[in-house]
Amino acid sequence: MRAVTVIIVMALVLSVAGTAFAELQNVEVGGKLKIRGNYWRFGETGAESFVEQRTALNVKADFTNDISTFIEFDSYSDWGQGFRSNHLTGIDGRGAADVSLYQAYIDVKNLWGTPLNLRAGRQELSFGAEFMMGNNSTAPYFYGLSFDALRLTYAADQFKVDAFAATLAENFKNFGK
């Protein structure tokens, strides 16, 4: 099954590769810094408080009006934990804020002159209020979720349809909390 998926993805990439040979038109460099303080009180036994920090740096490159790439690195860490932090040995996970690849994809718009768009690579998939699928941006421990995915979007004037095949991009920070 996995081999069939790889063959389909390669066929799609090769079918649009003829238009992908173009000079670089535009490059944008950006980033974001999110800091959030949390405080939870657990009954009468105690409380936990800490500050979360997520730093992201990205680059977007446009090759034509219809073909672009995007790459984003991020780092998530928390600091200022309660008295149970093990400051001497460091075995409590503090300082484990490694930089990781969060998103890296190719966008191809208006495939074959139609309102069909293709996005292939590691990307956020966020739909509606993110009840079923989102990027984890509103939950505590907002380290973000990205997916290794192939996404096709048909966007007409009155409706939009998305079809995708995806798997969660797993890394240590997804399981550390």
N, CA and C atoms as an extended XYZ file, in Angstrom:
531
Properties=species:S:1:pos:R:3:atomname:S:1:resname:S:1:resid:I:1 pbc="F F F"
N         0.825       -1.194        0.000 N   MET     1
C         0.000        0.000        0.000 CA  MET     1
C         0.865        1.253        0.000 C   MET     1
N         1.932        1.227        0.805 N   ARG     2
C         2.816        2.392        0.877 CA  ARG     2
C         3.515        2.631       -0.456 C   ARG     2
N         3.891        1.554       -1.164 N   ALA     3
C         4.555        1.697       -2.457 CA  ALA     3
C         3.618        2.325       -3.487 C   ALA     3
N         2.344        1.966       -3.433 N   VAL     4
C         1.363        2.554       -4.351 CA  VAL     4
C         1.223        4.050       -4.086 C   VAL     4
N         1.209        4.438       -2.820 N   THR     5
C         1.103        5.854       -2.466 CA  THR     5
C         2.309        6.631       -2.973 C   THR     5
N         3.496        6.074       -2.804 N   VAL     6
C         4.710        6.731       -3.282 CA  VAL     6
C         4.683        6.881       -4.794 C   VAL     6
N         4.219        5.871       -5.501 N   ILE     7
C         4.147        5.940       -6.967 CA  ILE     7
C         3.155        7.018       -7.404 C   ILE     7
N         2.020        7.111       -6.730 N   ILE     8
C         1.027        8.133       -7.087 CA  ILE     8
C         1.581        9.525       -6.848 C   ILE     8
N         2.241        9.729       -5.703 N   VAL     9
C         2.827       11.036       -5.402 CA  VAL     9
C         3.888       11.396       -6.430 C   VAL     9
N         4.746       10.456       -6.780 N   MET    10
C         5.788       10.727       -7.771 CA  MET    10
C         5.176       11.046       -9.135 C   MET    10
N         4.114       10.364       -9.511 N   ALA    11
C         3.453       10.646      -10.784 CA  ALA    11
C         2.875       12.056      -10.801 C   ALA    11
N         2.266       12.477       -9.689 N   LEU    12
C         1.722       13.834       -9.614 CA  LEU    12
C         2.830       14.883       -9.675 C   LEU    12
N         3.917       14.636       -8.958 N   VAL    13
C         5.027       15.591       -8.962 CA  VAL    13
C         5.643       15.684      -10.352 C   VAL    13
N         5.846       14.543      -11.000 N   LEU    14
C         6.429       14.561      -12.338 CA  LEU    14
C         5.494       15.182      -13.369 C   LEU    14
N         4.194       15.064      -13.170 N   SER    15
C         3.260       15.649      -14.131 CA  SER    15
C         3.264       17.169      -14.088 C   SER    15
N         3.607       17.741      -12.943 N   VAL    16
C         3.675       19.203      -12.857 CA  VAL    16
C         5.113       19.708      -12.911 C   VAL    16
N         6.086       18.805      -13.016 N   ALA    17
C         7.488       19.205      -13.003 CA  ALA    17
C         7.865       20.019      -14.235 C   ALA    17
N         7.166       19.830      -15.325 N   GLY    18
C         7.465       20.595      -16.525 CA  GLY    18
C         7.284       22.082      -16.322 C   GLY    18
N         6.347       22.476      -15.485 N   THR    19
C         6.144       23.887      -15.208 CA  THR    19
C         6.956       24.369      -14.010 C   THR    19
N         7.630       23.457      -13.326 N   ALA    20
C         8.357       23.824      -12.109 CA  ALA    20
C         9.741       24.397      -12.388 C   ALA    20
N        10.241       24.290      -13.612 N   PHE    21
C        11.536       24.842      -13.921 CA  PHE    21
C        11.391       26.327      -14.207 C   PHE    21
N        11.547       27.128      -13.173 N   ALA    22
C        11.400       28.571      -13.298 CA  ALA    22
C        12.377       29.240      -12.353 C   ALA    22
N        12.647       30.507      -12.626 N   GLU    23
C        13.549       31.254      -11.767 CA  GLU    23
C        12.829       31.703      -10.506 C   GLU    23
N        13.599       31.906       -9.477 N   LEU    24
C        13.065       32.367       -8.202 CA  LEU    24
C        12.566       33.801       -8.347 C   LEU    24
N        11.298       34.050       -7.972 N   GLN    25
C        10.712       35.373       -8.115 CA  GLN    25
C        10.714       36.165       -6.814 C   GLN    25
N        10.401       35.499       -5.715 N   ASN    26
C        10.199       36.209       -4.459 CA  ASN    26
C        10.577       35.301       -3.294 C   ASN    26
N        11.219       35.860       -2.277 N   VAL    27
C        11.553       35.129       -1.061 CA  VAL    27
C        11.094       35.959        0.133 C   VAL    27
N        10.372       35.300        1.044 N   GLU    28
C         9.920       35.950        2.269 CA  GLU    28
C        10.471       35.170        3.458 C   GLU    28
N        11.016       35.880        4.423 N   VAL    29
C        11.527       35.273        5.643 CA  VAL    29
C        10.668       35.794        6.792 C   VAL    29
N        10.227       34.885        7.655 N   GLY    30
C         9.351       35.293        8.753 CA  GLY    30
C         9.537       34.413        9.967 C   GLY    30
N         8.729       34.670       10.951 N   GLY    31
C         8.780       33.878       12.159 CA  GLY    31
C         7.724       34.337       13.147 C   GLY    31
N         7.647       33.624       14.258 N   LYS    32
C         6.712       34.017       15.306 CA  LYS    32
C         7.226       33.512       16.643 C   LYS    32
N         6.857       34.219       17.665 N   LEU    33
C         7.213       33.864       19.031 CA  LEU    33
C         5.927       33.896       19.841 C   LEU    33
N         5.561       32.749       20.425 N   LYS    34
C         4.353       32.657       21.256 CA  LYS    34
C         4.775       32.313       22.672 C   LYS    34
N         4.303       33.092       23.619 N   ILE    35
C         4.590       32.850       25.028 CA  ILE    35
C         3.254       32.829       25.759 C   ILE    35
N         3.064       31.805       26.578 N   ARG    36
C         1.800       31.659       27.300 CA  ARG    36
C         2.090       31.163       28.711 C   ARG    36
N         1.494       31.814       29.701 N   GLY    37
C         1.617       31.380       31.085 CA  GLY    37
C         0.454       30.482       31.458 C   GLY    37
N         0.726       29.413       32.193 N   ASN    38
C        -0.310       28.462       32.612 CA  ASN    38
C        -0.275       28.296       34.123 C   ASN    38
N        -1.449       28.150       34.698 N   TYR    39
C        -1.558       27.863       36.130 CA  TYR    39
C        -2.736       26.930       36.326 C   TYR    39
N        -2.488       25.776       36.914 N   TRP    40
C        -3.553       24.834       37.222 CA  TRP    40
C        -3.524       24.537       38.712 C   TRP    40
N        -4.700       24.464       39.310 N   ARG    41
C        -4.811       24.088       40.713 CA  ARG    41
C        -5.519       22.741       40.754 C   ARG    41
N        -4.892       21.766       41.375 N   PHE    42
C        -5.419       20.417       41.450 CA  PHE    42
C        -5.973       20.176       42.844 C   PHE    42
N        -7.256       20.402       43.024 N   GLY    43
C        -7.897       20.195       44.323 CA  GLY    43
C        -7.198       20.994       45.405 C   GLY    43
N        -7.010       20.388       46.549 N   GLU    44
C        -6.306       21.065       47.629 CA  GLU    44
C        -4.868       20.588       47.758 C   GLU    44
N        -4.451       19.712       46.860 N   THR    45
C        -3.120       19.116       46.992 CA  THR    45
C        -2.020       19.985       46.421 C   THR    45
N        -2.326       20.823       45.498 N   GLY    46
C        -1.255       21.639       44.952 CA  GLY    46
C        -1.613       22.265       43.627 C   GLY    46
N        -0.631       22.899       43.035 N   ALA    47
C        -0.833       23.599       41.778 CA  ALA    47
C         0.412       23.442       40.922 C   ALA    47
N         0.237       23.679       39.657 N   GLU    48
C         1.353       23.648       38.732 CA  GLU    48
C         1.302       24.926       37.920 C   GLU    48
N         2.427       25.558       37.766 N   SER    49
C         2.489       26.755       36.936 CA  SER    49
C         3.785       26.729       36.136 C   SER    49
N         3.691       27.182       34.918 N   PHE    50
C         4.864       27.260       34.058 CA  PHE    50
C         4.531       28.158       32.874 C   PHE    50
N         5.545       28.501       32.121 N   VAL    51
C         5.394       29.344       30.943 CA  VAL    51
C         5.850       28.528       29.740 C   VAL    51
N         5.031       28.537       28.700 N   GLU    52
C         5.371       27.850       27.459 CA  GLU    52
C         5.927       28.865       26.471 C   GLU    52
N         6.865       28.422       25.661 N   GLN    53
C         7.413       29.284       24.624 CA  GLN    53
C         7.579       28.473       23.349 C   GLN    53
N         7.073       29.010       22.259 N   ARG    54
C         7.243       28.368       20.958 CA  ARG    54
C         7.811       29.399       19.994 C   ARG    54
N         8.921       29.062       19.387 N   THR    55
C         9.604       29.939       18.454 CA  THR    55
C         9.625       29.263       17.091 C   THR    55
N         9.263       30.000       16.055 N   ALA    56
C         9.244       29.444       14.698 CA  ALA    56
C         9.901       30.419       13.729 C   ALA    56
N        10.695       29.886       12.830 N   LEU    57
C        11.311       30.656       11.753 CA  LEU    57
C        10.967       29.980       10.436 C   LEU    57
N        10.599       30.795        9.416 N   ASN    58
C        10.194       30.202        8.147 CA  ASN    58
C        10.714       30.977        6.956 C   ASN    58
N        10.730       30.300        5.822 N   VAL    59
C        11.103       30.891        4.544 CA  VAL    59
C        10.100       30.413        3.504 C   VAL    59
N         9.572       31.361        2.720 N   LYS    60
C         8.678       31.028        1.609 CA  LYS    60
C         9.322       31.538        0.327 C   LYS    60
N         9.351       30.689       -0.684 N   ALA    61
C         9.946       31.058       -1.968 CA  ALA    61
C         8.924       30.831       -3.072 C   ALA    61
N         8.692       31.863       -3.888 N   ASP    62
C         7.787       31.783       -5.029 CA  ASP    62
C         8.615       31.645       -6.302 C   ASP    62
N         8.297       30.609       -7.094 N   PHE    63
C         8.993       30.407       -8.353 CA  PHE    63
C         8.188       30.948       -9.522 C   PHE    63
N         6.891       30.772       -9.478 N   THR    64
C         5.964       31.381      -10.435 CA  THR    64
C         4.757       31.839       -9.622 C   THR    64
N         3.742       32.341      -10.296 N   ASN    65
C         2.520       32.712       -9.581 CA  ASN    65
C         1.814       31.488       -9.007 C   ASN    65
N         2.093       30.320       -9.570 N   ASP    66
C         1.387       29.108       -9.168 CA  ASP    66
C         2.236       28.095       -8.396 C   ASP    66
N         3.536       28.277       -8.324 N   ILE    67
C         4.399       27.304       -7.661 CA  ILE    67
C         5.228       28.000       -6.587 C   ILE    67
N         5.142       27.474       -5.367 N   SER    68
C         5.915       28.029       -4.257 CA  SER    68
C         6.311       26.907       -3.301 C   SER    68
N         7.287       27.194       -2.469 N   THR    69
C         7.705       26.273       -1.429 CA  THR    69
C         7.699       27.010       -0.090 C   THR    69
N         7.581       26.243        0.977 N   PHE    70
C         7.557       26.812        2.321 CA  PHE    70
C         8.285       25.859        3.248 C   PHE    70
N         9.144       26.393        4.093 N   ILE    71
C         9.839       25.582        5.087 CA  ILE    71
C         9.826       26.336        6.409 C   ILE    71
N         9.543       25.599        7.498 N   GLU    72
C         9.460       26.230        8.821 CA  GLU    72
C        10.092       25.314        9.869 C   GLU    72
N        10.939       25.897       10.679 N   PHE    73
C        11.546       25.210       11.814 CA  PHE    73
C        10.946       25.787       13.083 C   PHE    73
N        10.769       24.952       14.101 N   ASP    74
C        10.244       25.478       15.358 CA  ASP    74
C        10.911       24.812       16.549 C   ASP    74
N        10.723       25.465       17.675 N   SER    75
C        11.251       24.964       18.934 CA  SER    75
C        10.215       25.259       20.012 C   SER    75
N         9.910       24.260       20.821 N   TYR    76
C         8.945       24.411       21.913 CA  TYR    76
C         9.638       24.085       23.230 C   TYR    76
N         9.418       24.915       24.228 N   SER    77
C         9.976       24.621       25.550 CA  SER    77
C         9.065       25.231       26.613 C   SER    77
N         9.206       24.740       27.818 N   ASP    78
C         8.509       25.351       28.941 CA  ASP    78
C         9.547       25.678       30.001 C   ASP    78
N         9.276       26.726       30.755 N   TRP    79
C        10.215       27.155       31.770 CA  TRP    79
C         9.444       27.702       32.962 C   TRP    79
N        10.125       27.761       34.097 N   GLY    80
C         9.496       28.255       35.311 CA  GLY    80
C         8.578       27.251       35.954 C   GLY    80
N         8.894       25.958       35.870 N   GLN    81
C         8.040       24.941       36.444 CA  GLN    81
C         8.038       25.040       37.958 C   GLN    81
N         7.122       24.315       38.567 N   GLY    82
C         6.967       24.329       40.017 CA  GLY    82
C         8.151       23.723       40.745 C   GLY    82
N         8.013       23.548       42.048 N   PHE    83
C         9.121       23.109       42.888 CA  PHE    83
C         9.551       21.682       42.617 C   PHE    83
N         8.803       20.908       41.851 N   ARG    84
C         9.173       19.518       41.592 CA  ARG    84
C        10.173       19.372       40.450 C   ARG    84
N        10.591       20.459       39.820 N   SER    85
C        11.594       20.374       38.769 CA  SER    85
C        12.915       19.911       39.364 C   SER    85
N        13.613       19.076       38.637 N   ASN    86
C        14.890       18.558       39.096 CA  ASN    86
C        15.998       19.390       38.465 C   ASN    86
N        16.343       20.513       39.103 N   HIS    87
C        17.303       21.452       38.537 CA  HIS    87
C        18.726       20.907       38.533 C   HIS    87
N        19.056       20.033       39.457 N   LEU    88
C        20.431       19.567       39.577 CA  LEU    88
C        20.795       18.526       38.527 C   LEU    88
N        19.948       17.546       38.304 N   THR    89
C        20.288       16.480       37.362 CA  THR    89
C        19.726       16.710       35.969 C   THR    89
N        18.668       17.491       35.844 N   GLY    90
C        18.074       17.765       34.538 CA  GLY    90
C        17.268       16.635       33.960 C   GLY    90
N        16.898       15.643       34.775 N   ILE    91
C        16.164       14.498       34.252 CA  ILE    91
C        14.670       14.757       34.133 C   ILE    91
N        14.236       15.989       34.314 N   ASP    92
C        12.814       16.301       34.258 CA  ASP    92
C        12.374       16.797       32.887 C   ASP    92
N        13.239       16.756       31.903 N   GLY    93
C        12.863       17.180       30.560 CA  GLY    93
C        13.120       18.638       30.284 C   GLY    93
N        13.578       19.388       31.270 N   ARG    94
C        13.875       20.806       31.045 CA  ARG    94
C        15.065       20.916       30.103 C   ARG    94
N        15.048       21.916       29.267 N   GLY    95
C        16.139       22.102       28.329 CA  GLY    95
C        16.074       21.167       27.135 C   GLY    95
N        14.940       20.511       26.925 N   ALA    96
C        14.800       19.574       25.814 CA  ALA    96
C        14.168       20.245       24.604 C   ALA    96
N        14.387       21.522       24.448 N   ALA    97
C        13.769       22.277       23.362 CA  ALA    97
C        14.641       22.203       22.117 C   ALA    97
N        14.567       21.114       21.406 N   ASP    98
C        15.329       20.956       20.184 CA  ASP    98
C        14.613       21.660       19.042 C   ASP    98
N        15.377       22.125       18.082 N   VAL    99
C        14.811       22.713       16.879 CA  VAL    99
C        14.441       21.568       15.944 C   VAL    99
N        13.230       21.613       15.410 N   SER   100
C        12.795       20.540       14.521 CA  SER   100
C        12.135       21.124       13.277 C   SER   100
N        12.086       20.305       12.256 N   LEU   101
C        11.398       20.687       11.024 CA  LEU   101
C         9.907       20.563       11.266 C   LEU   101
N         9.192       21.670       11.204 N   TYR   102
C         7.763       21.656       11.471 CA  TYR   102
C         6.953       21.548       10.184 C   TYR   102
N         7.311       22.335        9.170 N   GLN   103
C         6.621       22.280        7.879 CA  GLN   103
C         7.654       22.390        6.758 C   GLN   103
N         7.411       21.684        5.684 N   ALA   104
C         8.221       21.794        4.470 CA  ALA   104
C         7.381       21.219        3.339 C   ALA   104
N         6.845       22.088        2.500 N   TYR   105
C         5.958       21.598        1.446 CA  TYR   105
C         6.109       22.415        0.176 C   TYR   105
N         5.568       21.837       -0.892 N   ILE   106
C         5.505       22.488       -2.193 CA  ILE   106
C         4.031       22.738       -2.495 C   ILE   106
N         3.717       23.949       -2.891 N   ASP   107
C         2.363       24.323       -3.295 CA  ASP   107
C         2.317       24.506       -4.803 C   ASP   107
N         1.381       23.845       -5.443 N   VAL   108
C         1.144       24.034       -6.876 CA  VAL   108
C        -0.316       24.405       -7.029 C   VAL   108
N        -0.567       25.596       -7.564 N   LYS   109
C        -1.941       26.091       -7.717 CA  LYS   109
C        -2.370       26.006       -9.174 C   LYS   109
N        -3.670       25.959       -9.377 N   ASN   110
C        -4.285       25.965      -10.714 CA  ASN   110
C        -3.722       24.867      -11.612 C   ASN   110
N        -3.761       23.628      -11.104 N   LEU   111
C        -3.276       22.499      -11.892 CA  LEU   111
C        -4.065       22.367      -13.189 C   LEU   111
N        -3.372       22.250      -14.282 N   TRP   112
C        -3.956       22.072      -15.614 CA  TRP   112
C        -5.019       23.126      -15.923 C   TRP   112
N        -4.832       24.347      -15.401 N   GLY   113
C        -5.752       25.439      -15.685 CA  GLY   113
C        -7.081       25.342      -14.963 C   GLY   113
N        -7.172       24.514      -13.948 N   THR   114
C        -8.406       24.359      -13.176 CA  THR   114
C        -8.184       24.925      -11.764 C   THR   114
N        -9.237       25.117      -10.986 N   PRO   115
C        -9.061       25.599       -9.609 CA  PRO   115
C        -8.640       24.484       -8.636 C   PRO   115
N        -7.791       23.583       -9.104 N   LEU   116
C        -7.293       22.470       -8.295 CA  LEU   116
C        -5.885       22.808       -7.804 C   LEU   116
N        -5.684       22.726       -6.491 N   ASN   117
C        -4.398       23.030       -5.881 CA  ASN   117
C        -3.836       21.789       -5.215 C   ASN   117
N        -2.509       21.631       -5.274 N   LEU   118
C        -1.818       20.501       -4.677 CA  LEU   118
C        -0.806       21.022       -3.666 C   LEU   118
N        -0.806       20.443       -2.487 N   ARG   119
C         0.219       20.728       -1.477 CA  ARG   119
C         0.780       19.385       -1.035 C   ARG   119
N         2.094       19.208       -1.203 N   ALA   120
C         2.742       17.946       -0.868 CA  ALA   120
C         3.904       18.203        0.074 C   ALA   120
N         3.942       17.446        1.177 N   GLY   121
C         5.032       17.553        2.133 CA  GLY   121
C         4.509       17.663        3.557 C   GLY   121
N         5.371       18.046        4.473 N   ARG   122
C         4.999       18.207        5.879 CA  ARG   122
C         4.266       19.532        6.042 C   ARG   122
N         3.050       19.474        6.593 N   GLN   123
C         2.181       20.650        6.643 CA  GLN   123
C         1.192       20.546        7.787 C   GLN   123
N         0.649       21.700        8.172 N   GLU   124
C        -0.460       21.714        9.121 CA  GLU   124
C        -1.732       21.390        8.363 C   GLU   124
N        -2.607       20.615        8.991 N   LEU   125
C        -3.946       20.376        8.461 CA  LEU   125
C        -4.912       20.862        9.528 C   LEU   125
N        -5.602       21.930        9.236 N   SER   126
C        -6.489       22.544       10.218 CA  SER   126
C        -7.809       22.856        9.534 C   SER   126
N        -8.873       22.242       10.036 N   PHE   127
C       -10.181       22.400        9.415 CA  PHE   127
C       -11.196       22.891       10.428 C   PHE   127
N       -11.949       23.907       10.070 N   GLY   128
C       -13.025       24.416       10.920 CA  GLY   128
C       -12.522       24.866       12.283 C   GLY   128
N       -13.221       24.431       13.331 N   ALA   129
C       -12.865       24.800       14.701 CA  ALA   129
C       -11.831       23.850       15.292 C   ALA   129
N       -11.217       23.018       14.461 N   GLU   130
C       -10.174       22.081       14.853 CA  GLU   130
C       -10.654       21.029       15.844 C   GLU   130
N       -11.936       20.703       15.819 N   PHE   131
C       -12.451       19.667       16.716 CA  PHE   131
C       -11.939       18.296       16.313 C   PHE   131
N       -11.964       17.996       15.024 N   MET   132
C       -11.512       16.689       14.541 CA  MET   132
C       -10.037       16.700       14.144 C   MET   132
N        -9.591       17.775       13.511 N   MET   133
C        -8.204       17.848       13.064 CA  MET   133
C        -7.747       19.293       13.093 C   MET   133
N        -6.614       19.510       13.746 N   GLY   134
C        -6.083       20.861       13.839 CA  GLY   134
C        -4.599       20.840       14.136 C   GLY   134
N        -4.067       22.010       14.446 N   ASN   135
C        -2.631       22.131       14.667 CA  ASN   135
C        -2.252       22.286       16.138 C   ASN   135
N        -3.206       22.088       17.052 N   ASN   136
C        -2.947       22.112       18.494 CA  ASN   136
C        -2.524       23.492       18.984 C   ASN   136
N        -2.986       24.555       18.352 N   SER   137
C        -2.537       25.896       18.716 CA  SER   137
C        -3.288       26.489       19.900 C   SER   137
N        -4.412       25.913       20.277 N   THR   138
C        -5.193       26.487       21.368 CA  THR   138
C        -5.138       25.659       22.643 C   THR   138
N        -4.599       24.471       22.604 N   ALA   139
C        -4.555       23.587       23.766 CA  ALA   139
C        -3.357       23.928       24.651 C   ALA   139
N        -3.407       23.523       25.925 N   PRO   140
C        -2.190       23.616       26.724 CA  PRO   140
C        -1.111       22.739       26.091 C   PRO   140
N         0.120       23.089       26.281 N   TYR   141
C         1.239       22.449       25.582 CA  TYR   141
C         1.038       22.599       24.076 C   TYR   141
N         1.052       23.836       23.606 N   PHE   142
C         0.732       24.150       22.209 CA  PHE   142
C         1.944       23.987       21.293 C   PHE   142
N         2.559       22.811       21.330 N   TYR   143
C         3.755       22.544       20.553 CA  TYR   143
C         3.484       22.408       19.065 C   TYR   143
N         2.257       22.340       18.643 N   GLY   144
C         1.931       22.263       17.228 CA  GLY   144
C         1.921       20.846       16.694 C   GLY   144
N         1.050       20.597       15.742 N   LEU   145
C         0.968       19.299       15.075 CA  LEU   145
C         1.089       19.526       13.576 C   LEU   145
N         1.972       18.797       12.967 N   SER   146
C         2.063       18.826       11.515 CA  SER   146
C         1.964       17.393       11.010 C   SER   146
N         1.661       17.270        9.738 N   PHE   147
C         1.398       15.975        9.131 CA  PHE   147
C         2.238       15.829        7.870 C   PHE   147
N         2.713       14.632        7.600 N   ASP   148
C         3.300       14.321        6.312 CA  ASP   148
C         2.121       13.967        5.419 C   ASP   148
N         1.829       14.852        4.462 N   ALA   149
C         0.549       14.727        3.768 CA  ALA   149
C         0.634       15.140        2.308 C   ALA   149
N        -0.330       14.654        1.579 N   LEU   150
C        -0.625       15.085        0.221 CA  LEU   150
C        -2.046       15.623        0.262 C   LEU   150
N        -2.225       16.883       -0.121 N   ARG   151
C        -3.542       17.528       -0.018 CA  ARG   151
C        -3.924       18.133       -1.364 C   ARG   151
N        -5.105       17.781       -1.837 N   LEU   152
C        -5.680       18.368       -3.044 CA  LEU   152
C        -6.872       19.216       -2.629 C   LEU   152
N        -6.933       20.433       -3.127 N   THR   153
C        -8.029       21.344       -2.809 CA  THR   153
C        -8.651       21.836       -4.110 C   THR   153
N        -9.948       21.642       -4.227 N   TYR   154
C       -10.701       22.194       -5.345 CA  TYR   154
C       -11.511       23.359       -4.789 C   TYR   154
N       -11.160       24.574       -5.192 N   ALA   155
C       -11.805       25.775       -4.650 CA  ALA   155
C       -12.558       26.498       -5.760 C   ALA   155
N       -13.859       26.259       -5.836 N   ALA   156
C       -14.718       26.949       -6.789 CA  ALA   156
C       -15.232       28.234       -6.134 C   ALA   156
N       -16.058       28.983       -6.851 N   ASP   157
C       -16.589       30.235       -6.311 CA  ASP   157
C       -17.486       30.014       -5.099 C   ASP   157
N       -18.290       28.955       -5.100 N   GLN   158
C       -19.295       28.781       -4.062 CA  GLN   158
C       -18.998       27.661       -3.080 C   GLN   158
N       -17.973       26.860       -3.331 N   PHE   159
C       -17.644       25.783       -2.397 CA  PHE   159
C       -16.171       25.429       -2.513 C   PHE   159
N       -15.711       24.665       -1.527 N   LYS   160
C       -14.328       24.214       -1.483 CA  LYS   160
C       -14.320       22.781       -0.974 C   LYS   160
N       -13.555       21.919       -1.646 N   VAL   161
C       -13.467       20.508       -1.256 CA  VAL   161
C       -11.993       20.157       -1.081 C   VAL   161
N       -11.676       19.537        0.057 N   ASP   162
C       -10.317       19.077        0.330 CA  ASP   162
C       -10.296       17.559        0.365 C   ASP   162
N        -9.276       16.989       -0.234 N   ALA   163
C        -9.015       15.548       -0.129 CA  ALA   163
C        -7.550       15.412        0.260 C   ALA   163
N        -7.285       14.552        1.241 N   PHE   164
C        -5.903       14.425        1.681 CA  PHE   164
C        -5.618       13.021        2.181 C   PHE   164
N        -4.351       12.682        2.124 N   ALA   165
C        -3.822       11.465        2.748 CA  ALA   165
C        -2.698       11.938        3.654 C   ALA   165
N        -2.757       11.562        4.936 N   ALA   166
C        -1.814       12.139        5.890 CA  ALA   166
C        -1.470       11.159        6.990 C   ALA   166
N        -0.303       11.368        7.552 N   THR   167
C         0.114       10.676        8.770 CA  THR   167
C         0.768       11.709        9.679 C   THR   167
N         0.559       11.584       10.964 N   LEU   168
C         1.105       12.526       11.927 CA  LEU   168
C         2.626       12.496       11.871 C   LEU   168
N         3.226       13.668       11.765 N   ALA   169
C         4.685       13.761       11.784 CA  ALA   169
C         5.122       13.616       13.233 C   ALA   169
N         5.615       12.446       13.576 N   GLU   170
C         5.947       12.158       14.959 CA  GLU   170
C         7.361       12.603       15.298 C   GLU   170
N         7.483       13.211       16.462 N   ASN   171
C         8.790       13.512       17.023 CA  ASN   171
C         8.660       13.470       18.535 C   ASN   171
N         9.740       13.616       19.226 N   PHE   172
C         9.740       13.394       20.673 CA  PHE   172
C         8.773       14.316       21.399 C   PHE   172
N         8.651       15.569       20.963 N   LYS   173
C         7.825       16.490       21.726 CA  LYS   173
C         6.351       16.141       21.664 C   LYS   173
N         5.912       15.336       20.690 N   ASN   174
C         4.517       14.907       20.660 CA  ASN   174
C         4.191       13.940       21.799 C   ASN   174
N         5.189       13.262       22.316 N   PHE   175
C         4.942       12.233       23.310 CA  PHE   175
C         5.507       12.579       24.681 C   PHE   175
N         6.191       13.712       24.792 N   GLY   176
C         6.843       14.055       26.035 CA  GLY   176
C         5.917       14.575       27.118 C   GLY   176
N         4.705       14.944       26.792 N   LYS   177
C         3.795       15.543       27.779 CA  LYS   177
C         2.726       14.589       28.200 C   LYS   177
